[in-house]
Amino acid sequence: MVYASPGTDASTDPDIDKNIRMTLRRLAQNREAARKSRLRKKAYVQQLEDSRMKLTQLEQELQRARQQGIIISTSGDQQRSTSENEALAFNMEYMRWLEEHNKQINELRSAVHTHAGDDDLQSIVSSVMAHHEEIFRIKGLAAKADVLHVLSATWRTPLERCFLWLGGFRPSDLLKLLADQLEPLTEQQLASIYNQQQSSQQAEETLSQGMEIIQDSLAKTVASQLGRAGSSSPSNAADHTAAALGKIGDMESLLQQADDLRMQSLQKMQRVLTTRQFARALLLVSDYFSRLRALNSLWIARPQQ
C-alpha cells in the first residue's frame, strides 16, 4: 500500500485537479447554455402570444367592421373595402413575420458556425419550425377572408412569384434542393428524401388537377352568361353568380392542403436528418429565397436602356 507522506494531500495531483476543473467548467457551461435556451424559449413564446393577441384583436375589429358594413378609409380620398384592409393587414403581418424569421435565421447561422451544442441548436431549430407553423396559420386565416389575395402572393417579390405554386413553394422542389446541396448524406437519408420527393410530386399533381378542374368549371360558369344580359331572369343570374363565387371559395381548401403539404415536408425532413443537418437545411431554404429577393431588387435597380 502507498501512504501519503505527512503534509501531502492526494487531491493535489495536477491531473486530478485539471480534470475536476474541466468537469466543473463543462457543467457551468451546460447550465448557462440551458439557462439561455430557457430564456430564448420563454421570450419566443411570449412574442408568439403577443402576436396572436394583436392578430385576434385585428380580426375582431375587421369582423365588426364587416358586420356593420363600414368602409375603412385611409389617407386623403382613398378608401378601401374591408376585404382590401384584411389583405393589407396580412401583408403587414407577413413583413413582421419575415423580419423575425431573418433574426432567427441569423441566430441559427451563428450557432451552426460556432459549433453550438446539440441542445442549443435544437432549441433554435424548434423556434424556427414554430415560426413556420405560425405563418401557415396566419395564411389560413387570410385565405378565409380572401383566398384570391393569398393565391396571388402579392406580399412576395415578382421574381419569387414566378416560382410559386398555389401560394407557396413546391415541396418537391425544396426536397430536390436539399438533396443536391446538403452534404454529406447517408444512402438511407438520400433514399428517404427521394421517396418523399416522389410522394410530394404525386400530391402536387393531384392538387394542381383539382385547381384546373375548379378553374375550368369557373370559366364555363362565367362563359354561360355571355350574351345573356337582360335575357335571363334575375334569379337565374343570381344563381350563376353564386355558383361562380362558390367555385372561387373552393380554392381555399386546395390552398390549405398545399400549405399542409409544405409544412409536412419540413417536418419529415426534420425526422430524417440530424439536428445539425436540419439546421443547415433551414439555412439553405432561407438563403434560397433571400437570394431570389436580392436578385429581384437588382433587376428593379438595373440601368434602363
C-alpha angles and dihedrals in degrees: 000000000000118000126197112241119244112284092020123112119200089214090070090075103130093223092051092048091049093051091048092050092048091049093049091047092051091048090050091048091049091050091049092047090049091048092051090046091053091048092050092049092048092048093047094047089050090049091051091048091051090049092050092050092050092047092047091050091049091048091051092050092048091047091052090048091050093050092050093046091238119165109212112222127211129190122334117342094330115117131183130202121238090259092053091050091051089052090049091048091053092048090054092046090052091052090053089047092050092049091053091043090056090051091052092047090052090051091048092048091052091049092050094047094047092047094240118194120274092251093055092043092049091051092055092044090052090052092051091049092048088051091053090051089052095057091049089052091050091047089053091055091046091050091055088056097041119354092180092059092052093047091050090054093205090165088071126073119267091250092053090051089057088067100039126115120196092343098315148036124312108251091215090057090050091052092048090051092053094044090053099041107029110085144215102026127166121241089251092053092048091050091050092049091048091051091049090050092053094048090046091053090052091050091047091052091051092051092044090053089049090054091048090052091051092047092048092048091047092050091051092048091052093043092051089067096050113117092008098098107140093000098086127063119261090243092054092049090049090052091053091048091050090049091051092049090048091056090052088051089053088066090070092070092052091048091052091049090050091052090047089053091050093051092044090053091056092047093049091050089052090056094048098047132060118252092259093046092049091049088056089046091056089050091051093051093047093046091050093058092039090057091049090054091047092049090050090054091050090050092052092047095046117125111267116230 
